[in-house]
Amino acid sequence: MLFSIIVPCYNVSRYLEKCIESVLHQKLQDWEMILIDDGSTDNTSEIINYYNGKDKRIKKIYQKNMGLSAARNRGIKEAAGKYILFLDADDWYKNEQCLDKIAIGAKKDVDIIVFQLDKITESGRCCHVENNLQFFPDYERIYTSKEYLETVLSKNDVYEWFPVLYAYRKTLFEKEMFDESIRFFEDVDFVYRIILKAEKLFVIKDSIYQYRIGRDGQLTHVSKELIKNRISVTKKNIKLVNVTIVNKKMKKLLNGNFVRGYFWSIIMINYLEEKEQKEILLLLKKNKCLMKYALNKKDRFAKILINVLGVFITAKLLFVRSKFREKINLVHIP
């Protein structure tokens, strides 16, 4: 079997059918779909049962609510395919040729196949994707993990570590799994580590994945715990990179990307209640040393503002700027 498509499901009955149908409509038929019901309380389980009975390639797993990382890890353990794909239950594949395009890389026997996504709002609008890979000089060729990361991080300093952007050779998971103790931003903790273990990567220029944003029940509520997790993952990643990465350029690029989590946290405190703001402000001040890894112009400018105006006033200014950018980045789907 070529592909195992792992779909964690938690209270996604409104979206799950479209997700599953996008796989069923693929021209390439060499796949299995593993639906993990992570303790849903709506009728997600009924939808899973229906499709499990409809197509023998669709497998069902039920477990108590353990979180996204645990669900993905369970799917990895059950997977029979040569390559593993992650598909969120509220997302879908763009057209019927998506798996065929991914299979081009699989035929080259690489460790990871990389593709692109579109961010789609509930109203059907498409956001400009910061993650796009058009800056690669060549497609249809194989990159080492070092070549890939240096290229992508040098050209795109806001690169996001979406686990759904890749097809992974299953053997890569023998020593790398999702950290189930991390509730939020487990992808930022995980994806770069598994890319570093890959010897060969193949980059597809096409947009494959349709990533829904702003839905009900999605991770849109900013909490104290959310920000704490982001700061914690930022510190963990930078510490690990400094200990394990020898190449100075790679170390600089990775740390420059990860420290964006610190500056993101500064903006996000604007969503908190006053009492929680004070707690996070103390945490941010305690970890100001992270700012030394700031790499891009925006982060370096934010660092100057913090040193001159303090964290709180800088947070207000950055928040206004971020809201303005959100408005100008929305365009209609062609």
Phi, psi and omega per residue, in radians:
M1 nan 2.424 -3.046
L2 -1.480 -0.935 -3.019
F3 -2.104 2.389 2.892
S4 -1.945 2.078 -3.104
I5 -1.819 1.966 -3.031
I6 -1.724 2.168 -3.063
V7 -2.201 1.726 3.015
P8 -1.225 2.383 -3.068
C9 -2.249 2.160 3.036
Y10 -2.489 1.878 3.118
N11 0.884 0.958 -3.084
V12 -2.142 0.527 -3.069
S13 -1.027 -0.520 -3.122
R14 -1.190 -0.450 -2.986
Y15 -2.044 -0.311 -2.919
L16 -1.114 -0.654 -3.109
E17 -1.039 -0.786 3.134
K18 -1.091 -0.693 3.110
C19 -1.044 -0.891 -3.095
I20 -1.144 -0.764 -3.114
E21 -1.084 -0.555 3.132
S22 -1.149 -0.453 3.071
V23 -1.437 -0.751 3.138
L24 -1.057 -0.508 -3.106
H25 -1.480 0.018 3.127
Q26 -1.180 2.430 3.089
K27 -1.161 -0.710 3.083
L28 -1.253 2.264 -3.023
Q29 -1.882 -0.038 -3.034
D30 -1.519 1.310 -3.090
W31 -2.683 2.839 2.904
E32 -2.243 2.629 3.127
M33 -2.108 2.139 -3.103
I34 -1.892 1.931 -3.135
L35 -1.717 2.027 -3.129
I36 -1.852 1.903 3.090
D37 -1.442 1.895 -3.047
D38 -1.609 1.006 3.074
G39 1.299 0.646 -3.128
S40 -1.106 2.608 3.117
T41 -1.992 -0.012 3.041
D42 -1.712 -2.681 -3.127
N43 -1.693 0.488 3.057
T44 -0.985 -0.734 -3.095
S45 -1.103 -0.610 3.122
E46 -1.153 -0.682 3.109
I47 -1.148 -0.750 3.112
I48 -1.060 -0.765 3.133
N49 -1.075 -0.711 -3.135
Y50 -1.067 -0.867 -3.085
Y51 -1.271 -0.518 3.049
N52 -1.092 -0.642 3.094
G53 -1.355 -0.413 -3.092
K54 -1.389 -0.625 -3.052
D55 -2.460 2.155 -3.065
K56 -1.181 -0.275 3.111
R57 -1.359 -0.214 -3.139
I58 -1.657 2.008 -3.119
K59 -1.773 2.630 3.134
K60 -2.131 2.428 3.078
I61 -2.347 2.331 3.083
Y62 -2.034 2.384 3.068
Q63 -2.595 2.783 3.063
K64 -1.166 2.799 -3.070
N65 -1.095 1.953 -3.097
M66 -2.186 -0.071 3.100
G67 1.762 2.903 -3.038
L68 -1.095 -0.757 -3.103
S69 -1.110 -0.761 3.138
A70 -1.119 -0.689 3.121
A71 -1.123 -0.766 3.124
R72 -1.137 -0.734 3.125
N73 -1.076 -0.694 3.108
R74 -1.097 -0.745 3.114
G75 -1.093 -0.695 3.110
I76 -1.043 -0.757 -3.119
K77 -1.137 -0.555 -3.097
E78 -1.554 -0.204 -3.001
A79 -1.202 2.452 3.117
A80 -1.944 -0.136 -3.066
G81 -1.354 2.793 3.077
K82 -1.206 -0.626 3.125
Y83 -2.119 2.556 3.117
I84 -1.943 2.336 3.046
L85 -2.107 2.468 3.030
F86 -1.843 2.279 3.121
L87 -2.277 2.085 3.098
D88 -1.297 2.541 -2.978
A89 -1.171 -0.304 3.109
D90 -1.735 0.107 3.139
D91 -1.937 -3.127 -3.109
W92 -2.807 2.883 3.057
Y93 -1.502 2.527 -2.943
K94 -1.130 -0.735 -3.121
N95 -2.680 -3.121 -3.014
E96 -1.321 -0.098 -3.096
Q97 -1.792 0.091 -3.025
C98 -1.064 -0.840 -3.122
L99 -1.185 -0.554 3.057
D100 -1.061 -0.733 -3.135
K101 -1.165 -0.723 3.103
I102 -1.131 -0.609 -3.117
A103 -1.131 -0.400 3.082
I104 -1.019 -0.764 3.097
G105 -1.206 -0.663 3.141
A106 -1.077 -0.618 3.131
K107 -1.150 -0.373 3.110
K108 -1.507 0.020 3.047
D109 1.047 0.743 3.105
V110 -1.560 2.996 -3.130
D111 -1.519 -0.619 -3.133
I112 -2.426 2.371 3.010
I113 -1.912 2.228 -3.085
V114 -1.885 2.387 3.070
F115 -2.419 -3.042 -3.043
Q116 -1.952 2.909 3.077
L117 -2.348 2.791 2.954
D118 -1.953 2.398 3.036
K119 -1.612 2.119 -3.061
I120 -2.017 2.223 3.100
T121 -1.431 2.929 3.121
E122 -1.058 -0.492 -3.138
S123 -1.472 0.023 3.100
G124 1.534 0.335 3.111
R125 -1.672 2.601 -3.096
C126 -1.882 2.194 3.103
C127 -1.494 2.555 2.953
H128 -1.014 2.322 -3.080
V129 -1.663 2.071 -3.141
E130 -1.193 -0.350 -3.020
N131 -1.511 -0.026 -2.974
N132 -1.098 2.722 -2.916
L133 -1.974 0.434 -3.051
Q134 -1.190 -0.194 -3.131
F135 -1.381 -0.065 3.101
F136 -1.197 2.314 -3.116
P137 -1.173 -0.519 -3.094
D138 -2.442 2.424 2.894
Y139 -1.848 -3.108 3.123
E140 0.979 0.593 3.046
R141 -2.492 2.938 -3.070
I142 -1.808 2.359 3.095
Y143 -1.966 2.600 2.911
T144 -1.373 2.867 3.123
S145 -1.074 -0.635 3.117
K146 -1.137 -0.803 3.123
E147 -1.076 -0.765 -3.109
Y148 -1.115 -0.894 -3.074
L149 -1.155 -0.712 3.127
E150 -1.139 -0.657 3.128
T151 -1.188 -0.883 -3.041
V152 -1.206 -0.670 -3.109
L153 -1.371 -0.490 3.091
S154 -1.252 -0.639 -3.076
K155 -1.597 -0.407 -3.030
N156 -2.395 1.578 -3.039
D157 -1.351 -0.026 3.052
V158 -1.916 0.419 -3.128
Y159 -0.932 2.259 -3.111
E160 -1.817 2.486 -3.011
W161 -1.654 1.094 3.124
F162 -1.293 2.083 3.110
P163 -1.159 -0.341 -3.121
V164 -1.376 -0.049 -3.088
L165 -1.525 0.084 -3.000
Y166 -2.411 2.665 2.861
A167 -1.892 2.188 -3.004
Y168 -1.934 2.352 2.962
R169 -1.075 2.300 -3.010
K170 -1.044 -0.555 -3.093
T171 -1.108 -0.330 3.107
L172 -1.125 -0.386 -3.075
F173 -1.531 0.086 -3.138
E174 -1.126 -0.531 -3.134
K175 -2.177 -0.014 -3.138
E176 -2.260 2.095 3.044
M177 -2.304 2.992 3.082
F178 -1.245 2.431 3.111
D179 -1.367 1.896 -3.061
E180 -1.291 -0.163 3.090
S181 -1.427 -0.236 -3.141
I182 -1.647 2.039 -3.073
R183 -1.422 -0.683 -3.128
F184 -2.176 2.587 3.092
F185 1.132 0.559 3.055
E186 -1.127 -0.458 3.133
D187 -1.199 -0.691 3.108
V188 -1.114 -0.590 3.120
D189 -1.291 -0.566 -2.908
F190 -1.680 -0.854 -2.852
V191 -1.077 -0.765 -3.091
Y192 -1.119 -0.560 -3.130
R193 -1.158 -0.717 -3.115
I194 -1.321 -0.536 3.056
I195 -1.109 -0.715 3.139
L196 -1.092 -0.425 3.129
K197 -1.454 -0.241 -3.118
A198 -1.392 2.450 3.091
E199 -1.606 -0.595 -3.076
K200 -2.346 2.278 3.093
L201 -2.185 2.514 3.107
F202 -2.115 2.273 -3.051
V203 -1.855 2.199 3.073
I204 -1.764 2.305 -3.085
K205 -1.388 -0.304 -3.016
D206 -1.369 2.636 2.983
S207 -1.382 2.133 -3.063
I208 -1.906 -0.730 -2.875
Y209 -1.851 2.353 3.077
Q210 -1.833 1.942 -2.970
Y211 -1.839 1.931 -3.081
R212 -1.376 2.318 3.100
I213 -2.166 2.609 3.030
G214 1.384 0.292 -3.138
R215 -1.364 2.822 3.044
D216 -1.133 2.345 3.121
G217 1.533 -0.170 3.102
Q218 -1.339 2.927 -3.081
L219 -1.302 1.350 -3.130
T220 -2.006 -0.262 -3.128
H221 -1.453 2.060 3.141
V222 -1.476 2.202 -3.127
S223 -2.223 2.915 3.066
K224 -1.038 -0.723 -3.120
E225 -1.131 -0.668 3.121
L226 -1.038 -0.844 -3.113
I227 -1.190 -0.688 3.099
K228 -1.043 -0.728 3.110
N229 -1.083 -0.720 -3.106
R230 -1.127 -0.757 3.131
I231 -1.145 -0.718 -3.139
S232 -1.094 -0.791 3.128
V233 -1.141 -0.677 3.098
T234 -1.022 -0.844 3.134
K235 -1.107 -0.755 -3.127
K236 -1.082 -0.807 -3.113
N237 -1.103 -0.809 -3.111
I238 -1.117 -0.705 3.115
K239 -1.096 -0.764 -3.127
L240 -1.163 -0.729 3.125
V241 -1.086 -0.764 -3.118
N242 -1.126 -0.488 -3.114
V243 -1.515 -0.639 -2.952
T244 -1.824 -0.421 -3.068
I245 -1.624 2.174 -3.131
V246 -1.562 -0.720 -3.088
N247 -1.090 2.091 -3.041
K248 -1.140 -0.705 -3.139
K249 -1.129 -0.776 3.126
M250 -1.090 -0.744 3.135
K251 -1.059 -0.762 -3.130
K252 -1.135 -0.757 -3.104
L253 -1.184 -0.759 3.134
L254 -1.127 -0.834 -3.139
N255 -1.112 -0.629 3.094
G256 -1.117 -0.600 3.080
N257 -1.279 -0.795 -3.070
F258 -1.153 -0.620 -3.079
V259 -1.182 -0.224 3.050
R260 -1.075 -0.413 3.066
G261 -1.111 -0.548 3.093
Y262 -1.201 -0.796 -3.131
F263 -1.241 -0.575 3.021
W264 -1.049 -0.743 -3.125
S265 -1.077 -0.615 3.114
I266 -1.083 -0.735 3.114
I267 -1.169 -0.703 -3.016
M268 -1.216 -0.333 -3.133
I269 -1.135 -0.284 3.102
N270 -1.142 -0.330 -3.135
Y271 -1.551 -0.109 -3.056
L272 -1.592 2.770 2.990
E273 -1.201 2.793 -3.036
E274 -0.977 -0.762 -3.120
K275 -1.095 -0.748 3.134
E276 -1.235 -0.602 3.079
Q277 -0.994 -0.779 -3.118
K278 -1.074 -0.704 -3.140
E279 -1.136 -0.775 -3.133
I280 -1.239 -0.607 3.083
L281 -1.048 -0.714 3.091
L282 -1.106 -0.700 3.124
L283 -1.144 -0.714 3.122
L284 -1.147 -0.736 3.113
K285 -1.125 -0.649 3.135
K286 -1.123 -0.512 -3.071
N287 -1.915 0.443 3.125
K288 -1.047 -0.370 3.130
C289 -1.057 -0.388 3.125
L290 -1.120 -0.446 -3.066
M291 -1.096 -0.316 -3.136
K292 -1.135 -0.288 3.135
Y293 -1.576 0.007 3.133
A294 -0.953 2.281 -3.022
L295 -2.056 -0.798 -3.086
N296 -1.480 2.949 -3.031
K297 -1.095 -0.694 -3.094
K298 -1.139 -0.743 3.138
D299 -1.207 -0.673 3.121
R300 -1.158 -0.637 3.086
F301 -1.158 -0.725 3.094
A302 -1.082 -0.650 3.104
K303 -1.071 -0.753 3.109
I304 -1.096 -0.778 3.126
L305 -1.039 -0.742 -3.127
I306 -1.114 -0.744 -3.134
N307 -1.172 -0.498 -3.104
V308 -1.619 -0.805 -3.007
L309 -1.804 -0.271 -3.069
G310 1.644 2.901 -3.059
V311 -1.176 -0.767 -3.011
F312 -1.107 -0.893 -3.128
I313 -1.144 -0.684 3.093
T314 -1.067 -0.692 3.121
A315 -1.033 -0.707 3.127
K316 -1.135 -0.770 -3.123
L317 -1.151 -0.759 -3.137
L318 -1.174 -0.578 3.136
F319 -1.137 -0.785 3.116
V320 -1.061 -0.751 3.131
R321 -1.100 -0.736 -3.102
S322 -1.149 -0.656 3.123
K323 -1.167 -0.641 3.104
F324 -1.138 -0.735 -3.130
R325 -1.150 -0.615 3.112
E326 -1.033 -0.710 -3.103
K327 -1.173 -0.696 -3.071
I328 -1.454 -0.187 -3.109
N329 -1.582 -0.041 -3.123
L330 -1.595 2.272 3.073
V331 -2.366 2.772 3.107
H332 -1.322 2.561 3.052
I333 -1.119 2.341 3.125
P334 -1.052 nan nan
